[in-house]
């Protein structure tokens, strides 16, 4: 297989993954199953599913667990399970998803890493909660809430996910710094929201961890798997994707809010990473795709944008 073909396949797979990643999360959705029908959770991140009515089964491999009305199922992305409605009745399911990697301003790197590690542990990646479990009871109450669009409601859904893990999540939060440089850096990363790294330069981080930049560079790569510069770039692009998917900001404003000082640099870095321009990515994945920069190449070109230079803005052509 040629190098070019492999790269095209990688870009297609990346685009498919992003399409799942930027589906709505922290929102209650419903699925109706006819008697004997199956449904498999396909959402990215974590899904918490409640049986609203009817009975059925959770099937995974050779195992078969009965699900009665009121039961809740927590499942991580990639778990090869499905729900089968009983032959005797229809089944109504209500569920929401949480994608920790999209909560960069709310969760710390350590908390995001906890969910990533939990997804690889069988006892945490799939959990069946009986109807009398406190989480299942609370989810039933949330599903009956008339206003499901408010901030408090979304925070309530996030709290439910955290409550499922209980002491496991608390243990991840309670790690404390030690004298070793590696442990000091690890503790800092565990307690720091990812977007806060955008406010630091490498010299700042070296001062915080009481380490020489040269040694810190090796330790950072060992812990994170990439350089400090590459990690900051990854965070910027994650913030940009979130804004493109959920806001009506122009592409040039998304670039500035994500930490890029020029639109051309943002377009180049985004396209290099995902194989598609920011404007076209928004048209495919954004919930506000008809607004802002998705109005068409000619309107986008005519609309233009702005670039911050020396604390002031100057007019530049917009790129899609």
Residue pairs with C-beta under 8 A, 6 or more apart in sequence:
11 274
11 275
11 276
14 274
14 275
15 274
15 275
15 276
15 284
17 44
18 241
18 274
18 281
18 285
19 284
19 285
20 42
20 43
20 44
21 44
21 45
21 99
21 101
21 102
22 241
22 245
22 285
22 286
23 43
23 44
23 97
24 287
25 43
25 44
25 45
25 96
25 97
25 98
25 99
25 102
26 96
26 97
26 98
26 154
26 157
26 158
27 96
27 148
27 154
28 94
28 95
28 96
28 142
28 143
28 148
28 157
29 94
29 95
29 96
30 52
30 92
30 93
30 94
30 95
31 39
31 92
31 93
31 95
32 90
32 91
32 92
32 93
33 39
33 54
33 56
33 83
33 85
33 90
33 91
33 92
33 93
34 85
34 90
35 85
35 86
35 87
35 88
35 89
35 90
35 91
36 84
36 85
36 86
36 87
37 84
37 85
37 91
38 59
38 82
38 83
38 84
38 85
39 82
39 83
39 93
40 81
40 82
40 83
41 47
41 49
41 75
41 79
41 81
41 82
41 95
43 77
43 97
44 77
44 97
44 99
45 76
45 77
45 97
45 98
45 99
45 100
45 101
45 102
45 115
46 74
46 75
46 76
46 77
46 97
46 98
46 99
46 100
46 115
46 119
46 161
47 74
47 75
47 76
47 77
47 95
47 96
47 97
48 72
48 73
48 74
48 95
48 96
48 97
48 98
48 135
48 139
48 157
48 160
48 161
48 164
49 72
49 73
49 74
49 75
49 83
49 93
49 94
49 95
50 70
50 71
50 72
50 73
50 93
50 94
50 95
50 136
50 139
50 140
50 143
51 67
51 68
51 69
51 70
51 71
51 72
51 91
51 92
51 93
52 69
52 92
52 93
52 94
52 143
53 69
53 90
53 91
53 92
54 69
54 85
54 86
54 89
54 90
54 91
54 92
55 66
55 67
55 68
55 69
55 85
55 86
55 88
55 89
55 91
56 66
56 67
56 83
56 84
56 85
56 86
56 91
57 64
57 65
57 66
57 67
57 83
57 84
57 86
58 64
58 65
58 67
58 73
58 81
58 82
58 83
58 84
58 128
59 81
59 82
59 83
59 84
60 79
60 80
60 81
60 82
60 126
61 80
65 128
67 73
67 83
67 128
68 131
69 131
70 130
70 131
70 136
70 140
71 128
71 129
71 130
71 131
71 136
72 128
72 129
72 133
72 135
72 136
72 139
73 83
73 126
73 127
73 128
73 129
74 126
74 127
74 129
74 161
74 164
75 81
75 125
75 126
75 127
76 118
76 119
76 124
76 125
76 126
77 119
78 119
78 125
79 125
79 126
81 126
83 91
83 93
85 91
94 139
94 143
96 157
98 157
98 158
98 161
100 107
100 111
100 112
100 115
100 116
101 112
101 238
102 238
102 242
103 112
103 158
104 112
104 193
104 194
104 195
104 235
104 238
104 239
104 242
105 193
105 195
106 193
107 193
108 189
108 190
108 191
108 192
108 193
108 194
109 189
109 190
109 192
109 193
109 194
110 172
110 173
110 175
110 189
110 190
110 191
111 169
111 172
111 173
111 190
112 194
113 172
113 190
114 165
114 168
114 169
114 172
118 124
118 125
118 165
118 168
119 125
124 165
124 168
127 164
129 135
129 136
129 164
130 136
131 137
134 163
135 160
135 163
135 164
138 156
138 160
138 163
139 160
142 153
142 156
142 157
142 160
145 153
147 153
162 169
172 190
175 186
175 187
175 190
176 187
177 183
177 184
177 187
177 188
178 184
178 187
181 209
181 210
181 211
181 215
181 216
181 219
182 219
182 222
182 223
184 209
184 210
184 211
185 205
185 209
185 211
185 216
185 219
185 220
185 223
186 223
188 205
188 208
188 209
189 223
189 224
194 235
194 238
195 235
195 239
197 228
197 231
197 232
197 235
198 232
198 235
198 236
198 259
200 208
202 213
202 216
202 217
202 228
202 229
203 213
205 216
205 220
205 228
206 212
206 213
206 216
209 216
211 219
217 227
217 228
220 227
220 228
220 231
221 227
224 231
226 234
232 259
233 269
236 258
236 259
236 260
236 269
237 258
237 269
237 270
237 273
237 274
239 257
239 258
239 259
240 254
240 255
240 258
240 260
240 266
240 270
240 278
241 281
241 285
243 249
243 254
243 257
243 258
244 251
244 254
244 278
244 281
244 282
244 285
244 286
245 282
245 285
245 286
245 287
246 286
246 287
246 288
247 254
247 288
248 288
248 291
248 292
249 257
249 292
250 292
250 293
250 303
250 305
250 318
251 263
251 266
251 267
251 278
251 279
251 282
251 292
251 293
251 300
251 305
251 318
251 319
251 320
252 263
252 305
252 306
252 307
252 316
252 318
253 305
254 266
254 278
255 262
255 263
255 265
255 266
255 267
255 278
256 307
256 308
258 266
260 266
260 269
261 307
261 308
262 307
263 305
263 307
263 316
263 318
263 319
264 319
266 278
267 277
267 278
267 319
270 276
270 277
270 278
270 281
271 277
271 278
274 281
276 284
277 319
277 320
278 293
278 320
279 293
279 294
279 300
279 319
279 320
280 320
282 288
282 289
282 292
282 293
282 294
283 289
283 294
286 294
288 294
293 300
293 303
293 318
293 320
295 303
297 320
300 318
300 319
300 320
301 317
301 318
301 320
303 318
304 315
304 316
304 317
304 318
305 315
305 316
305 317
305 318
306 313
306 314
306 315
306 316
307 313
307 314
307 316
